Amino acid sequence: VPSPTDIVVTSENFRTVLHWQYPSVSETPHFIVEIKPYNLGNYTNVSTCMNTSAHFCDLSEEICDAYSSYWLRVKAIVGSQQSEYVEANEFILQRHGKIGPPKLNLSRHDDKIVVDIYHLI
């Protein structure tokens, strides 16, 4: 069974997602994602990404400490066979996460300009 490829972590406005690619195979592949926070030192399953058929995993609830290192890995399961785990590069939210511009709404009320700023998460 081939391993997933092109493992990438993206993070914008605190929405952190692990993405991967997988070749076409005769059966539908399923994936298991694991996370290793620096302070724990060992991998644990990401419960929302156990046996998923998606090629991504939302880790926003798993990555809480902006300054800590996290390692992520994913493996494929096809039928009764499974691939080796493939590990993503170390991820640190404070270093690798991006914050986009806020959504703004400008309006005029009589002689005033009102600026509404929306917090997007």
C-alpha positions as CSV (number, residue, x, y, z in Angstrom):
1,V,0.0,0.0,0.0
2,P,1.5,3.4,-1.0
3,S,2.1,6.0,1.7
4,P,0.4,9.4,1.5
5,T,2.5,12.1,-0.2
6,D,2.9,15.9,-0.2
7,I,2.1,16.3,3.5
8,V,1.5,20.0,4.3
9,V,0.2,21.9,7.3
10,T,-1.6,25.2,6.6
11,S,-2.8,27.6,9.2
12,E,-4.7,30.8,8.7
13,N,-6.7,32.7,11.4
14,F,-6.1,29.8,13.8
15,R,-7.7,27.2,11.4
16,T,-4.9,24.6,11.2
17,V,-5.3,21.8,8.6
18,L,-3.1,18.9,7.6
19,H,-3.4,18.1,3.8
20,W,-2.0,15.1,1.8
21,Q,-2.2,13.5,-1.6
22,Y,-2.9,9.9,-2.4
23,P,-2.9,8.0,-5.7
24,S,-6.0,6.4,-7.1
25,V,-6.4,2.8,-5.9
26,S,-9.1,0.2,-6.6
27,E,-10.6,0.4,-3.0
28,T,-11.4,3.7,-1.2
29,P,-8.4,4.5,1.0
30,H,-8.9,5.6,4.6
31,F,-6.4,7.5,6.7
32,I,-5.3,7.7,10.3
33,V,-3.8,11.0,11.6
34,E,-1.7,11.2,14.7
35,I,-0.3,14.2,16.6
36,K,2.8,14.5,18.8
37,P,2.9,17.7,21.0
38,Y,6.3,18.5,22.2
39,N,5.3,18.4,25.9
40,L,3.8,14.9,25.6
41,G,6.6,13.4,23.5
42,N,4.5,10.6,22.0
43,Y,2.0,10.3,19.2
44,T,-1.7,10.0,19.9
45,N,-4.6,9.5,17.5
46,V,-6.6,12.6,16.3
47,S,-10.1,11.3,17.1
48,T,-11.8,13.4,14.4
49,C,-9.4,11.9,11.7
50,M,-9.6,8.2,12.5
51,N,-10.4,6.1,9.5
52,T,-11.3,9.2,7.4
53,S,-11.6,9.1,3.6
54,A,-10.9,12.8,3.3
55,H,-7.4,13.9,2.2
56,F,-7.2,16.5,5.0
57,C,-7.6,16.8,8.8
58,D,-8.7,19.9,10.7
59,L,-6.4,20.2,13.7
60,S,-7.6,23.5,15.0
61,E,-8.9,22.0,18.3
62,E,-5.7,19.9,18.7
63,I,-3.1,22.7,18.4
64,C,-3.7,25.0,21.3
65,D,-0.2,26.2,22.4
66,A,1.0,28.8,19.9
67,Y,4.7,28.5,21.0
68,S,4.9,24.7,21.2
69,S,6.2,22.3,18.6
70,Y,3.9,19.7,17.1
71,W,4.6,16.8,14.8
72,L,1.9,15.2,12.6
73,R,1.8,12.0,10.7
74,V,-0.7,10.2,8.5
75,K,-0.9,6.6,7.1
76,A,-3.2,5.0,4.6
77,I,-5.4,1.9,5.0
78,V,-6.6,0.1,1.9
79,G,-8.7,-3.0,2.6
80,S,-6.8,-5.0,5.2
81,Q,-3.4,-3.4,4.4
82,Q,-1.8,-0.2,5.7
83,S,1.1,2.0,4.7
84,E,3.9,3.3,6.7
85,Y,3.3,6.6,8.5
86,V,4.6,9.7,6.8
87,E,5.5,12.7,9.0
88,A,5.0,16.3,8.3
89,N,7.6,18.9,9.1
90,E,7.6,20.3,12.7
91,F,4.7,22.8,13.1
92,I,4.7,25.8,15.5
93,L,1.6,27.9,15.3
94,Q,3.4,31.2,16.2
95,R,6.0,30.6,13.5
96,H,4.0,28.9,10.7
97,G,0.5,30.2,11.2
98,K,-0.8,33.2,9.3
99,I,-3.3,35.9,10.3
100,G,-5.3,37.4,7.5
101,P,-6.8,40.9,7.5
102,P,-10.0,41.4,9.4
103,K,-13.3,41.9,7.6
104,L,-14.4,45.6,7.6
105,N,-17.7,47.3,7.0
106,L,-17.7,51.1,6.6
107,S,-21.0,53.0,6.8
108,R,-22.0,56.7,7.1
109,H,-24.6,57.8,9.6
110,D,-25.3,61.6,9.4
111,D,-21.9,63.2,10.0
112,K,-20.2,60.1,11.3
113,I,-18.3,57.3,9.7
114,V,-18.8,53.9,11.4
115,V,-16.2,51.2,11.1
116,D,-17.3,47.7,12.0
117,I,-14.5,45.1,12.4
118,Y,-15.5,41.4,12.3
119,H,-13.4,38.8,14.1
120,L,-13.0,35.8,11.8
121,I,-12.2,32.4,13.2
